[in-house]
């Protein structure tokens, strides 16, 4: 498993539009064979901050995800909504076991 936490800072005027675009992307992303989980999380204290929790079944899955139409639509839709470039942290899963996802 490969877990990617994507940190996004959204311009205040675009919070709802970003949330809706991200939810649509997540709904489609979880249909991909290489994705075990795709969460859209919003900071309770600063609603302009989001984290996308992307759990991939293997190291090839993120590249496959970036080739999908729904990812391209999300990327293009939210590009101007961000207050700063998004950044990702890649993590290795230790628990629960990969087979339990």
N, C-alpha and C positions, 0 to 999 in steps of 0.2 A: 504494500500500500504506500502511496505517496499522498501526503496531505499538504495542501497549499492554502495558506491564509492570505487573502488579498485584501489589503487595507486601502480604503477609499475615503477621501475627504471630498464631500460634495458641496458645491456652492449653495447657500441657504435657499435661494429661490427655486432650486431644482430637487429638493429632497423627495417630494412625492413622485415626480417624474422618474427620478433615478430608481426609487424603490419599485415602481411598477415595471420599468424596463428590466430590472434585475430579477424580479419575480418571474417574469415571462421567460427570461433566459434560464433560470433555475428549473422551471417546469419542464422545459425541453431538455435540459442537460441531464436530468435524472433518468431520462429515457435512453441515454447512451450506455452501451454495454460496458464501457470502461470507467463509468462513474458510479461509485457506491453511495455517495452522499453529496449534496450541494445545498448548503445553507446560506440564506441571506440574513445577516445579523445587523442590527442597528444599535448604536450606543445609547443607553438611557439618559446619560448626562449631557451628551453632545450629539443631537440627532443628525448633524451633518457628517458624522463618522459611521462608516459601515465596514463590516468584515464579511467577505465571502469565504466560507469554509468549504473547500473543494476536496473531496476524497476520491482519489483515483485508484483503480485496481492494479495498475502497473505503470511503469515509467513511460510507456508509449501513449498512454491515454490523454495526457494534457495536449500533446501535439494534434492528436485526432480531434479533440474537442475544439481546438482553435481553427480547424478546417470546416466546422459546421456553419450552416447559414444562420442559425440562431445566435451563435457567438459573434459572428461578423455584424449582425444587426444590432446586438447589444453594444459591442465595441464602438460602432459608428454613432449610435444613438446617444450614448453617455459621454462621449469624448469631451464635449464642451461643457458638460455639467460638473466636471471635477475642478475643485479649487487648486489642486496640485496633482502631479502624476501619481497614479496608484503604484503601490509596491507590494511585492509578494514575499512571504517567508515559506520556505519548503521544509517540511517536517517528515520524520520517519515514524510510523506507527509502532507502538510496543504493546498497547492494550486498548481495546480487546483484540484478540487474535484476528488476523486478517480474514480467516474463514468465518468469523462471527459477524462480519459486516453485511 
